[in-house]
Amino acid sequence: MAETWVNSAQRIGSDLHLELAGPGGRRAALIRALRDAVRSGRLPPGARLPPYRSLAADLGVARNTVADAYAELVAEGWLTARQGSGTRVADRAEPLKGSTRVAKKTPARARGPRHDLRQGTPDASAFPRAAWLASYRRALQQAPNEVFGPGDPAGRRELREALAEYLARARGVRTEPGRIVICSGFAHALRLLFGGGVLRGPLAVEAYGLGFHRELLTATGVRTVPLPLDEDGARVDLLARERAVLLTPAHQFPTGGPLHATRRAAVIDWARARGSVILEDDYDGEFRYDRKPVGAVQGLDPERVIHIGSVSKSLSPALRLGWMALPERYVDGVLAAKGEREGWASVLDQLSLADFIAKGSYDRHVRRMRQRYRSRRDRLVATLAEHAPHIEVTGVAAGLHAVLRLPPGTERSTVKAAAWQGVALDGLAAFRHPRTDMTARDGLVVGYATPSEHAYGAALEALCGILPPQ
């Protein structure tokens, strides 16, 4: 890539010379060039940068390239951006002065993974910035004055109404705005339900699940009882006197597969007979590829199921927006546990999401990402079939991750090899309940959503390189 002069004297006080060179494409090169300009003092603290349209025209690159570069440098703290003030060099972004110290070269393993195949996060580069910004602007312009006061613990009515309509249409949830409480995600929901004294243990959980959730529950004094899994999902026939059960019925996490229809009916019958409640973690229910999404268990009995969802997989975990569709008897208790003022989810983000859903932008984004993730899944399966045909791939009918079955006794060494080669992923054992009686399975949990499009091919190649031979 040739070096480029940017004639921006009228905007920043002097001509700015940026050299766009090196690996990673124009966006990465522009980020490096701007960082170097700040470090060297050619862009001093407080200096105003050209509008991204102007800089894009000067450089001959796409506007989104400059906008994305500015956004990343703002997030890193190099730049600041305020409405009406433009984009400026941050006051703390001081150039190095007179330092003669030579930075030690950091080993590759210490700088973080080269290939991120961890489960649980969507492709951050695919966040719908333009559509979200449009919704945010509309929400801000139309917001009544009371929005800028203390928030309603239940969450904004606009969002709860939008969610009631969306969840009924897309997930088969039967609820109404008055039964929805906004939270900051699934973990926050657990803290409110159990830490707030709304529910008490013991709690039955699937034998494989997130250890973080189990630790959170243990910290609140809740004893968890593991339920074995088979090809039809959790063995709900083994439920006994537990007061509640936590399930991932649309797509068991992490092993994959929906809860069989007969077991859905059976767990509802158990809850009715025992006066117990089902917690439904609908963490990636929108992303099903081989047939239509499996509807929520909550639709079978809204008075026996607490349906919990969020935008962490569909949009971004950075938004910290989730919800609970509650049986009527739990609403007051959850609101009391939350407190009189909303202290978790930004009211403006709530209004933005309400607009995002109402304008159809959420549906369009989910459809687009469903196609992208299905393509990623197909590419993963095809690559393994070609280069590692002895590795079975399971749990790929839905979601953002797959489980790779490994030969017995090879999981630990494979995870170590992955870490050594800079491939971030999880072993299946990391999700196993410590008190389960199930026979341990060897496997890898591989997230295919996290890498950006341009990095995915190299990540798959690296993955194949660390798999055990036949």
Salt bridges, closest charged atoms under 4 A:
GLU3 OE1 - HIS17 NE2 3.92
ASP36 OD1 - ARG39 NH1 3.01
ASP58 OD2 - ARG11 NH2 2.93
ASP68 OD1 - ARG129 NE 3.80
GLU72 OE1 - ARG27 NH2 2.29
GLU76 OE2 - ARG35 NH2 2.91
ASP116 OD1 - ARG118 NE 2.87
ASP123 OD2 - ARG372 NH1 3.24
ASP123 OD2 - ARG376 NH2 2.90
GLU146 OE2 - ARG156 NH1 3.18
ASP152 OD2 - ARG160 NH2 3.90
GLU158 OE2 - ARG156 NH2 2.87
GLU161 OE2 - ARG157 NE 3.07
GLU165 OE2 - ARG169 NE 2.93
ASP230 OD1 - ARG263 NH1 2.75
ASP237 OD2 - ARG235 NH2 2.79
ASP282 OD2 - ARG171 NE 2.70
ASP282 OD2 - HIS307 NE2 3.19
ASP284 OD2 - HIS251 ND1 3.05
ASP290 OD2 - ARG377 NH1 3.13
ASP301 OD2 - ARG272 NE 2.74
GLU303 OE2 - ARG179 NH1 2.36
GLU328 OE1 - ARG179 NH2 3.44
GLU342 OE1 - LYS338 NZ 2.59
ASP355 OD1 - ARG138 NH2 2.76
ASP363 OD2 - ARG169 NH1 2.74
ASP378 OD1 - ARG377 NH2 2.79
GLU386 OE1 - HIS387 NE2 3.82
GLU453 OE2 - ARG372 NE 3.78
GLU453 OE2 - ARG376 NE 2.84
